[in-house]
């Protein structure tokens, strides 16, 4: 965690999220999710000026790829869960 924070030390979005690591496991999870979002989808953060371009360019490429896979895996699992819940509700409604 400290390594990621050091790599993105000039990013305002990460600096604002850094205190979450003191909150406990959920805070660390939120911090990690924020960092992976910032690294995986920087355009949103670049538009609002919350990210340092130099920090993003110096971020290791293999780690960027792993973060991207992590983000899309999570989004896919959440999508499957959502569709499953809707499907169960539809079946319950029919029966």
MMTF fields as JSON, N, C-alpha, C and O atoms, coordinates in Angstrom:
{
  "mmtfVersion": "1.0.0",
  "mmtfProducer": "UNKNOWN",
  "numBonds": 379,
  "numAtoms": 380,
  "numGroups": 95,
  "numChains": 1,
  "numModels": 1,
  "chainsPerModel": [1],
  "groupsPerChain": [95],
  "chainIdList": ["A"],
  "bondAtomList": [4, 2, 8, 6, 12, 10, 16, 14, 20, 18, 24, 22, 28, 26, 32, 30, 36, 34, 40, 38, 44, 42, 48, 46, 52, 50, 56, 54, 60, 58, 64, 62, 68, 66, 72, 70, 76, 74, 80, 78, 84, 82, 88, 86, 92, 90, 96, 94, 100, 98, 104, 102, 108, 106, 112, 110, 116, 114, 120, 118, 124, 122, 128, 126, 132, 130, 136, 134, 140, 138, 144, 142, 148, 146, 152, 150, 156, 154, 160, 158, 164, 162, 168, 166, 172, 170, 176, 174, 180, 178, 184, 182, 188, 186, 192, 190, 196, 194, 200, 198, 204, 202, 208, 206, 212, 210, 216, 214, 220, 218, 224, 222, 228, 226, 232, 230, 236, 234, 240, 238, 244, 242, 248, 246, 252, 250, 256, 254, 260, 258, 264, 262, 268, 266, 272, 270, 276, 274, 280, 278, 284, 282, 288, 286, 292, 290, 296, 294, 300, 298, 304, 302, 308, 306, 312, 310, 316, 314, 320, 318, 324, 322, 328, 326, 332, 330, 336, 334, 340, 338, 344, 342, 348, 346, 352, 350, 356, 354, 360, 358, 364, 362, 368, 366, 372, 370, 376, 374],
  "bondOrderList": [1, 1, 1, 1, 1, 1, 1, 1, 1, 1, 1, 1, 1, 1, 1, 1, 1, 1, 1, 1, 1, 1, 1, 1, 1, 1, 1, 1, 1, 1, 1, 1, 1, 1, 1, 1, 1, 1, 1, 1, 1, 1, 1, 1, 1, 1, 1, 1, 1, 1, 1, 1, 1, 1, 1, 1, 1, 1, 1, 1, 1, 1, 1, 1, 1, 1, 1, 1, 1, 1, 1, 1, 1, 1, 1, 1, 1, 1, 1, 1, 1, 1, 1, 1, 1, 1, 1, 1, 1, 1, 1, 1, 1, 1],
  "groupList": [{"groupName": "UNK", "atomNameList": ["N", "CA", "C", "O"], "elementList": ["N", "C", "C", "O"], "formalChargeList": [0, 0, 0, 0], "bondAtomList": [1, 0, 2, 1, 3, 2], "bondOrderList": [1, 1, 2], "singleLetterCode": "X", "chemCompType": "L-PEPTIDE LINKING"}],
  "groupTypeList": [0, 0, 0, 0, 0, 0, 0, 0, 0, 0, 0, 0, 0, 0, 0, 0, 0, 0, 0, 0, 0, 0, 0, 0, 0, 0, 0, 0, 0, 0, 0, 0, 0, 0, 0, 0, 0, 0, 0, 0, 0, 0, 0, 0, 0, 0, 0, 0, 0, 0, 0, 0, 0, 0, 0, 0, 0, 0, 0, 0, 0, 0, 0, 0, 0, 0, 0, 0, 0, 0, 0, 0, 0, 0, 0, 0, 0, 0, 0, 0, 0, 0, 0, 0, 0, 0, 0, 0, 0, 0, 0, 0, 0, 0, 0],
  "groupIdList": [1, 2, 3, 4, 5, 6, 7, 8, 9, 10, 11, 12, 13, 14, 15, 16, 17, 18, 19, 20, 21, 22, 23, 24, 25, 26, 27, 28, 29, 30, 31, 32, 33, 34, 35, 36, 37, 38, 39, 40, 41, 42, 43, 44, 45, 46, 47, 48, 49, 50, 51, 52, 53, 54, 55, 56, 57, 58, 59, 60, 61, 62, 63, 64, 65, 66, 67, 68, 69, 70, 71, 72, 73, 74, 75, 76, 77, 78, 79, 80, 81, 82, 83, 84, 85, 86, 87, 88, 89, 90, 91, 92, 93, 94, 95],
  "secStructList": [7, 2, 2, 2, 2, 2, 2, 6, 6, 6, 7, 2, 2, 2, 2, 2, 2, 4, 4, 4, 4, 4, 1, 7, 2, 2, 2, 2, 2, 2, 2, 2, 2, 2, 2, 2, 2, 2, 2, 2, 7, 2, 2, 2, 2, 2, 2, 2, 6, 7, 1, 7, 2, 2, 2, 2, 2, 2, 1, 7, 2, 2, 2, 2, 2, 2, 2, 2, 2, 2, 2, 2, 2, 2, 2, 2, 2, 2, 2, 2, 2, 2, 2, 2, 2, 2, 2, 2, 2, 2, 2, 2, 2, 2, 7],
  "xCoordList": [0.827, 0.0, 0.876, 0.618, 1.912, 2.807, 3.495, 3.734, 3.816, 4.464, 3.533, 3.977, 2.266, 1.306, 1.133, 1.076, 1.049, 0.899, 2.136, 2.026, 3.299, 4.53, 4.591, 5.044, 4.138, 4.143, 3.178, 3.389, 2.124, 1.11, 1.072, 0.001, 2.215, 2.264, 1.843, 1.474, 1.885, 1.505, 0.055, -0.391, -0.679, -2.081, -2.987, -3.005, -3.73, -4.611, -5.698, -6.082, -6.19, -7.239, -6.732, -7.47, -5.497, -4.923, -4.599, -4.791, -4.114, -3.799, -5.057, -5.002, -6.194, -7.46, -7.926, -8.588, -7.585, -7.998, -7.044, -7.425, -5.825, -4.795, -5.213, -4.845, -5.954, -6.337, -7.213, -7.358, -7.792, -8.636, -7.868, -8.466, -6.556, -5.805, -5.738, -5.398, -6.057, -6.07, -7.405, -7.515, -8.421, -9.781, -9.96, -10.87, -9.122, -9.254, -9.344, -9.002, -9.801, -9.843, -10.734, -10.377, -11.886, -12.777, -12.16, -12.319, -11.464, -10.789, -9.69, -9.522, -8.935, -7.881, -8.464, -7.894, -9.599, -10.261, -10.738, -10.574, -11.322, -11.757, -10.574, -10.652, -9.493, -8.293, -7.744, -7.388, -7.673, -7.165, -8.076, -7.6, -9.381, -10.321, -10.161, -10.242, -9.935, -9.718, -8.447, -8.43, -7.387, -6.116, -6.24, -5.773, -6.866, -7.021, -7.905, -7.665, -8.917, -9.771, -8.995, -9.115, -8.205, -7.429, -6.415, -6.238, -5.754, -4.741, -5.388, -4.864, -6.526, -7.179, -7.932, -7.934, -8.568, -9.391, -8.988, -9.765, -7.779, -7.278, -7.948, -7.861, -8.613, -9.202, -10.19, -10.212, -10.988, -11.984, -11.288, -11.704, -10.227, -9.51, -8.644, -8.457, -8.11, -7.316, -8.175, -7.714, -9.419, -10.327, -10.572, -10.709, -10.624, -10.908, -9.64, -9.725, -8.475, -7.214, -6.809, -6.015, -7.324, -6.995, -5.83, -5.47, -5.227, -4.179, -2.968, -3.112, -1.8, -0.558, -0.193, -0.076, -0.017, 0.324, 1.678, 1.866, 2.611, 3.939, 3.873, 4.556, 3.05, 2.909, 2.293, 2.717, 1.303, 0.671, 1.631, 1.642, 2.429, 3.377, 4.494, 5.016, 4.863, 5.946, 5.442, 6.244, 4.125, 3.565, 3.935, 3.806, 4.389, 4.822, 3.713, 2.589, 4.039, 3.067, 2.453, 1.239, 3.254, 2.639, 1.608, 0.593, 1.874, 0.947, -0.328, -1.423, -0.17, -1.346, -2.25, -3.471, -1.648, -2.429, -3.157, -4.311, -2.484, -3.121, -4.282, -5.32, -4.115, -5.19, -6.376, -7.528, -6.095, -7.168, -7.956, -9.185, -7.255, -7.915, -8.747, -9.872, -8.205, -8.921, -10.202, -11.256, -10.118, -11.286, -12.371, -13.538, -11.989, -12.996, -13.554, -14.721, -12.739, -13.245, -14.3, -15.352, -14.016, -14.971, -16.259, -17.352, -16.134, -17.326, -18.128, -19.359, -17.431, -18.12, -18.849, -19.988, -18.194, -18.832, -20.043, -21.066, -19.93, -21.077, -22.227, -23.396, -21.885, -22.911, -23.616, -24.84, -22.843, -23.426, -24.315, -25.397, -23.862, -24.666, -25.987, -27.045, -25.92, -27.116, -28.103, -29.299, -27.599, -28.46, -29.046, -30.212, -28.259, -28.756, -29.886, -30.892, -29.719, -30.757, -32.032, -33.127, -31.898, -33.071, -33.746, -34.973, -32.932, -33.483, -34.237, -35.313, -33.702, -34.361, -35.663, -36.681, -35.636, -36.845, -37.926, -39.11, -37.504, -38.448, -39.069, -40.27, -38.249, -38.766, -39.727, -40.775, -39.371, -40.262, -41.588, -42.642, -41.531, -42.741, -43.664, -44.883, -43.066, -43.843, -44.464, -45.594, -43.737, -44.268, -45.173, -45.734],
  "yCoordList": [-1.184, 0.0, 1.254, 2.206, 1.237, 2.398, 2.644, 3.79, 1.555, 1.692, 2.392, 3.258, 2.029, 2.656, 4.129, 4.978, 4.425, 5.819, 6.636, 7.81, 6.022, 6.719, 6.964, 8.022, 5.992, 6.162, 7.26, 7.883, 7.49, 8.48, 9.647, 10.19, 10.026, 11.038, 12.434, 13.254, 12.733, 14.059, 14.133, 15.183, 13.041, 12.998, 13.434, 12.805, 14.506, 15.019, 14.01, 13.914, 13.267, 12.283, 11.203, 10.76, 10.782, 9.753, 10.335, 9.674, 11.558, 12.205, 12.33, 12.158, 12.628, 12.724, 11.367, 11.295, 10.301, 8.955, 8.325, 7.379, 8.829, 8.212, 8.005, 6.976, 8.907, 8.657, 7.417, 6.949, 6.885, 5.699, 4.475, 3.557, 4.453, 3.265, 3.154, 2.094, 4.229, 4.208, 3.705, 3.458, 3.553, 3.232, 1.741, 1.362, 0.907, -0.526, -1.24, -0.665, -2.491, -3.27, -2.648, -2.662, -2.105, -1.504, -0.245, 0.027, 0.514, 1.713, 1.361, 2.027, 0.302, -0.136, -0.647, -0.427, -1.327, -1.81, -0.642, -0.665, 0.365, 1.557, 2.31, 2.791, 2.404, 3.065, 2.319, 2.933, 1.001, 0.199, 0.323, 0.42, 0.319, 0.504, 1.859, 1.971, 2.887, 4.221, 4.298, 4.898, 3.693, 3.712, 2.951, 3.422, 1.776, 1.011, 1.75, 1.681, 2.451, 3.238, 4.37, 4.613, 5.055, 6.183, 5.724, 6.377, 4.61, 4.109, 3.505, 3.654, 2.824, 2.145, 3.103, 2.931, 4.105, 5.039, 6.478, 7.217, 6.883, 8.2, 9.375, 10.505, 9.137, 10.248, 11.052, 12.28, 10.387, 11.063, 11.981, 13.121, 11.477, 12.243, 13.332, 14.394, 13.078, 14.095, 15.295, 16.436, 15.03, 16.1, 17.085, 18.288, 16.56, 17.4, 17.838, 18.543, 17.437, 17.881, 17.208, 17.77, 16.028, 15.349, 14.389, 13.742, 14.286, 13.298, 13.961, 14.838, 13.547, 14.027, 13.144, 11.925, 13.759, 13.013, 12.329, 11.198, 13.009, 12.426, 11.165, 10.182, 11.191, 10.003, 8.846, 7.701, 9.132, 8.068, 7.481, 6.27, 8.33, 7.842, 7.02, 6.096, 7.349, 6.616, 5.359, 4.578, 5.163, 3.979, 2.744, 2.772, 1.663, 0.461, -0.134, -0.338, -0.403, -0.935, -2.272, -2.439, -3.234, -4.513, -4.329, -5.024, -3.399, -3.135, -2.464, -2.724, -1.596, -0.963, -2.023, -1.959, -2.995, -4.062, -4.902, -5.282, -5.191, -5.966, -5.198, -5.783, -3.892, -3.067, -3.017, -3.038, -2.951, -2.926, -4.233, -4.218, -5.36, -6.667, -6.742, -7.24, -6.256, -6.251, -5.422, -5.859, -4.239, -3.37, -4.025, -4.047, -4.558, -5.148, -6.448, -6.769, -7.195, -8.411, -8.058, -8.694, -7.054, -6.619, -6.125, -6.465, -5.332, -4.826, -5.967, -5.954, -6.949, -8.104, -8.918, -9.336, -9.142, -9.892, -9.151, -9.766, -7.846, -7.061, -7.112, -7.172, -7.087, -7.195, -8.542, -8.613, -9.604, -10.944, -11.056, -11.64, -10.501, -10.531, -9.784, -10.256, -8.634, -7.835, -8.6, -8.637, -9.205, -9.977, -11.178, -11.515, -11.83, -12.983, -12.587, -13.289, -11.471, -11.006, -10.678, -11.029, -10.015, -9.695, -10.986, -11.088, -11.969, -13.237, -13.969, -14.513, -13.991, -14.647, -13.919, -14.561, -12.608, -11.832, -12.101, -12.202, -12.215, -12.486, -13.871, -14.047, -14.854, -16.218, -16.25, -16.892, -15.554, -15.502, -14.831, -15.233, -13.821, -13.1, -13.998, -13.961, -14.814, -15.699, -16.833, -17.242, -17.334, -18.441, -17.88, -18.634],
  "zCoordList": [0.0, 0.0, 0.0, -0.737, 0.837, 0.893, -0.437, -0.818, -1.148, -2.452, -3.447, -4.2, -3.457, -4.366, -4.026, -4.915, -2.734, -2.317, -2.68, -3.034, -2.592, -2.956, -4.462, -4.9, -5.254, -6.709, -7.168, -8.208, -6.389, -6.766, -5.769, -5.495, -5.237, -4.175, -4.632, -3.792, -5.933, -6.436, -6.9, -7.363, -6.784, -7.213, -6.062, -5.003, -6.277, -5.234, -4.861, -3.695, -5.833, -5.559, -4.606, -3.726, -4.77, -3.903, -2.531, -1.511, -2.509, -1.231, -0.378, 0.84, -1.013, -0.274, 0.25, 1.285, -0.456, -0.039, 0.98, 1.669, 1.084, 1.929, 3.382, 3.949, 4.027, 5.42, 5.621, 6.75, 4.559, 4.684, 5.177, 5.739, 4.973, 5.405, 6.924, 7.45, 7.633, 9.096, 9.657, 10.858, 8.793, 9.239, 9.521, 10.258, 8.957, 9.15, 7.824, 6.791, 7.829, 6.585, 5.508, 4.33, 5.897, 4.898, 4.305, 3.115, 5.123, 4.631, 3.648, 2.627, 3.962, 3.054, 1.739, 0.67, 1.828, 0.626, -0.242, -1.462, 0.382, -0.355, -0.969, -2.099, -0.219, -0.731, -1.933, -2.938, -1.837, -2.947, -4.165, -5.296, -3.929, -5.036, -5.687, -6.911, -4.894, -5.44, -6.265, -7.339, -5.763, -6.495, -7.807, -8.844, -7.769, -9.016, -10.009, -11.214, -9.527, -10.428, -11.073, -12.274, -10.277, -10.788, -11.826, -12.854, -11.563, -12.498, -13.743, -14.846, -13.572, -14.698, -15.614, -16.833, -15.028, -15.804, -15.486, -14.882, -15.887, -15.485, -16.19, -15.708, -17.318, -18.084, -17.255, -17.336, -16.477, -15.642, -14.65, -14.446, -14.036, -13.021, -13.65, -13.054, -14.855, -15.54, -15.929, -15.897, -16.293, -16.697, -15.554, -15.776, -14.336, -13.173, -12.446, -11.44, -12.929, -12.357, -11.065, -10.311, -10.783, -9.533, -9.632, -8.648, -10.829, -11.036, -11.683, -12.535, -11.283, -11.866, -13.065, -12.933, -14.217, -15.435, -15.266, -15.714, -14.628, -14.427, -13.576, -13.863, -12.526, -11.683, -12.449, -12.292, -13.27, -14.058, -15.087, -15.311, -15.705, -16.703, -16.069, -16.693, -14.834, -14.179, -13.458, -12.947, -13.415, -12.766, -13.584, -14.808, -12.95, -13.685, -14.562, -14.103, -15.811, -16.774, -16.343, -16.456, -15.852, -15.439, -14.328, -14.291, -13.434, -12.347, -12.862, -12.363, -13.868, -14.489, -15.101, -14.965, -15.776, -16.407, -15.366, -15.565, -14.261, -13.195, -12.579, -12.271, -12.399, -11.856, -12.809, -12.375, -14.107, -15.099, -15.081, -15.138, -15.003, -14.917, -13.634, -13.652, -12.54, -11.266, -11.358, -10.896, -11.947, -12.082, -12.935, -12.546, -14.097, -14.981, -14.413, -14.638, -13.684, -13.03, -11.991, -11.92, -11.195, -10.183, -10.826, -10.374, -11.871, -12.56, -13.184, -13.154, -13.745, -14.316, -13.257, -13.466, -12.122, -11.036, -10.476, -10.175, -10.337, -9.87, -10.881, -10.499, -12.167, -13.201, -13.17, -13.281, -13.019, -12.93, -11.7, -11.763, -10.588, -9.368, -9.575, -9.159, -10.212, -10.464, -11.349, -11.063, -12.416, -13.322, -12.595, -12.803, -11.747, -10.985, -10.036, -9.936, -9.347, -8.419, -9.188, -8.749, -10.32, -11.142, -11.626, -11.633, -12.029, -12.476, -11.372, -11.621, -10.18, -9.053, -8.719, -8.46, -8.724, -8.451, -9.512, -9.192, -10.764, -11.851, -11.689, -11.899, -11.314, -11.109, -9.933, -10.001, -8.845, -7.685, -8.037, -7.545, -8.879, -9.281, -10.102, -9.939, -10.996, -11.843, -11.037, -11.303, -10.066, -9.262, -8.206, -7.411]
}
